[in-house]
């Protein structure tokens, strides 16, 4: 891959994940309480961002475990988290599926994906009163979008599947999702925006945007969004700790799924979103521990087709470790997303 293309991908991944939830949070570290002298649990540092549907990750320090003590390290972008994993600053990382391909492009193979985190939360939102009801209605329209991002890959794939030429519309680039993109939709500078949550929910809640009958998540790339990576050293060298980490993620997923009010409270406390926007955003995706191998392969292949990655989609199975999920859930890999 050419250096310019690699640079584009790094920009793409940064844009994908630098949304409004993290802009005011900085790269702070949320460490658990200092261990006592007789605390023999393994401390595991987890890199994360305050994504709406990743609350199961950024509340993992609430887990009670005899095996693992979770320390949370907050980042603004997936690229920063990835760098932390590559440089040994974190033991585990919440990142996108495309990061697997980028890690391999960087020559880094000391990792395993051991659990899904969430799916969904990536949408197209059209201006209220725009009259946009189907893919064909996008012809001649101005679409606000973070360039080279995962949502752009979803958008391009969806257009292709619905026989709409992307050249028939104008893509208006935004360095990231957030207030500038939302303002452009509100002011009529764009007719639609393609972004992650809570951008769409903010526009809908405030009345200047609507969700159309079609969406970028309904196509062949699906809605798989983020997963949990760990170092190979942790996965292979300390499998009990890895199992405990995944079990903690399972417990937090079940706890928040069973108490949406607690999820809303956590979201408001950490991001400053209003209750109305928080509740609307939560409804647009779901926490999900499954590891869909085919979705990962398709996502990496789409990035490669757009010149942003080498096509390492045939290597996904080497780095998807279903063992911890099998141990924690009692389900077989084939039922957790492994391809035959």
N, C-alpha and C positions, 0 to 999 in steps of 0.2 A: 504493500500500500504506500502511496506517495505521502510525504510529510504533510502536505497541505490537507490531504484527506484526513489524516490522523488528527490534525488540528481542528478540522471541522467536527469530527466526532466528539472531541473533548468539549468543544463549544456546545454541541448538541446535547450531550449528557448534562452539562452544567445548566443549560436552558431548561431541560426537561424537569429538573428537580429543584430549581431555585425559586419556587413559587412563593406566594405571599405569606405562607405560614412561617417561613424561616427568616424573613428579611430583617426582623427586629430582634432575633434571638441570638445571633452571633454564634461563635464556635465554642460555646460554654460547655463545661463538663459537669454532668450531674452524677456524682459518685454516691454510692450507698454509704451508710455509716461505716466508720473505720472499724475493721475487724478487731475483736478482742484477742488477747494472747492465746486463748484456747480455741479460736475459730479456725478449724482446719479445712473449711470449704475452699474450693478453687475459685479465685476471683476471675471473672471473665468480663472484659470491656466490650460493649456493644455500640457500634457506631450507627447513628440513626438520624432521621429528620422528622419534624413534626407534621408529617402527612396526616390527613384526616383519618384515613383507614388503617394507619399504622400505629394506632393507639395501643394495640396489643404489644408492640415492641417498646414504645417509650413509656410504658408502665411496668416493664418487666422487673424493675427494682422493687416492686411490691410483692414479688413471689417469695414464698417461704420454702426453703429447700435445705436439706442437710448436705447437699453435694456442691452446689454452685452459689456464688454470690455475684449478682449482676451489678456492674457499674455501667452507667449510661454516658455516652459521649455524643453531644449534639453537634450536627454539622448543617451547613446551608445547602450543600449540593451533593449529589451522588458522586461526582468526581472527587470531592474532598474525602468522602468516606472511602472510596476506592483507594485513594492514595494512602489513607491511614491503614488499610488492610495490607497493601503492598509493602509498606514501610514498617509494619509490625506495631503500629500504634494502637490498633484495636484487634481483638481476637475474633470478633464477629461483626457482620455488617449487613444492614438493610439496604439493598440496592435493587436496581432494575434488572430485567432479563438481559438487556443489551450489554450490561456491564460484564457478563460472562465472556462475551466476545471481545470486549475491550481488554479485559485482563489477559486473554490469550494473545491478542495483538501485541501487548506489552511484554510478552514472554514470561508472564507470571502464572504459574500453575499450582502454587501452594494454597489451594482453596477447594472447598466443596460447598455445593448448595444443599442444605439439609432440610429446608422447610419453605413453604410459601408464606407470605405475610398478608397480602391482600390482593384483590382483583377489582377492577372497575375504577371509577373516579376520574375517567378521561372522557371528555364529551365535546360535541359541537353545540354551541348555543347561538341562536339567531336573534336578531333585533326584534323586539316586539313590534308587530304591525308590518313586518317585512314581507309577509306573504310567502315565505320560503316553507314549502311543505314536503318537498322531496329532493333527491340529489340533482335532478335536472334543473331545479329552480336556482341552483348555485351558479349557473352559467351567467357570466357578465357581472357577477358580484365581487365585492372586495372582502377577502377573508383574512382576519387577523390571526397570526400564528407564530409561535416560537420556532424559528428555522432549525431544520436538522434534528428536531426533537422526536421523542417516541410518539407524541400526539400527531406530528406531521406524518410519520410513517403510517399510523393508523388511518389518517385522512387520505393519503395517497393510495393506500391499498383499497380503501372503501370506494374511492372514485373509480379506480380501475375495475373493481368488481361490478360497479353499476354503470359501466360504459360511459362515464363522463370524463372528458379530457380536462386535465388540470390546467392546460393552456387556455381554456375558455373562461377562466376567472383570474382575478388578480390576487396574489398572495402578498399580504402586507406584513413584513417581518417585525417582530417585537423581541427585544433581548430576553425577555422572560414574561411569564404570565404575571398578573397582578394589576394594580391600579391603572397603569398606562393603557393596558389592553382593555380593561373594563371601561375606562373613560372613552376610548375610541368607539366602543360599541354603543355606549350611552349617547355620545354626541353624533352618531351617524357617520363617523369616519370609516367604519367598516360595517358590513351587513351581517357578519357572523364572526364568531371567534372559536378557535379550537384550542382547548386548554384543559388543565387538570383542576380538580377541586381545591379550594372552594370558589373558584372564579365563576363557574356556571351558576352555582347556587346563589352567589351574591347578586348576579345579574337578574336572576329569576325573582329572588326575594324582594329586590328593590324595584322590580317592575319594568325594567328596560330590556330584559331578555326573556326568551322562552326556549324550552326544549322542544325541538321539532319531532315529528313522528319517526325520524331515522336517526342513527347515531354511528359514530366511528367505531364503537365497540361491538357492533353486530356482524362484523365481517370475518374473514378468514384468520385474521390475527387475534381475534378474540379479545378478552378483557384482562388477561393475566398481566399484572403490573409490577409487583415487587416480591422479592424473596429474601430469605436469610442465608447468608454465606458465613462459613467459618473457615479458619485456617486448616489446612490438611493436617498440620501437627496436632491440632485439637481434635479433629474428627478421628484420626487414626491412633494418636497417642493417648488420648484420654476420652474414650468413647462413653464412659459413664457420665462424664461432665457434659459432653455433647448431648446425650440423651436428656439429662436434667435441664439443659438450656431449652431444648425443643419442648420438653414437658412444661416448662415455665411459660413458653409462648402459647402452648395449648390452653393452659389454665387462664391466662390473661384474655385470650380470645373468647373463651366460654364465659368468663366473668363479665366482659363488656357487652357481648352479644345478649347476655341475660339481664343487663342493667344499662339500658341506653341512657338513662338519666346520668349515671356515673360517667359514661362516655362523653356526654355533652359537657358535664362539669369539667372533666379533665381537658377537653378541647378548648373550652372558654378560658380556663386558667392558663394554659400554655400558649395560646395563640391570640387571645383577645377578640375572637369572633363573637358575634352576637348569638344568643340562643337560637333565634330563628334561622340564621344562616347555618349554624352548627347542625341543627336537626335536619335541615334540607340537604346539606352536604353528606351527612351520614347515610342518607337513603340512596345515594348514587353509586355505592360500591359496597363491598363486604370484605371482612377479614376472612382469609381462607388459607389453610395450611397445605393444601395439595400442591404438588409439583408437576404441572403439565409439561412433560418433555416436548411434545409436538409443538406446543405454543412457543416454547423457548427457541426451538429450531427455526420456526417460521419468523419470529421476531428478528433473530440474528441474520437470517437470509434476506429479510427486507432491508435491513440496514446495509447489508453487503450490496444488494441490488442498486442501492442509491449511492454507492461509492464511499460509504462511511465506515465500513468494517471489512476485513478479510472474511470470507465465508467459512467460518468454523462451525457451522450448524451441525455438521456430522460428528462433532466431538462433544456435544452436550451430554450424552450419556456417560461420558468418562467422569463428569464433574457433578452429576446429580446423584447424591447418596441418599437412598431411601431408607437406609437402616434405622436411623433415629426415629423417623416418623412411623415406621413399622413397629418399633418397640413401644413407642408412646401411645399409638392409636390402636394397635392390635390388628391393623389392616395390612393387606398385601400391597406391594409396590404397584402392581397392575391396577389396583383400585385407587391409588394415590396419584396417578398421572403418568406412570412409566409406560413407554411405548413398547409394543411387542417386538 
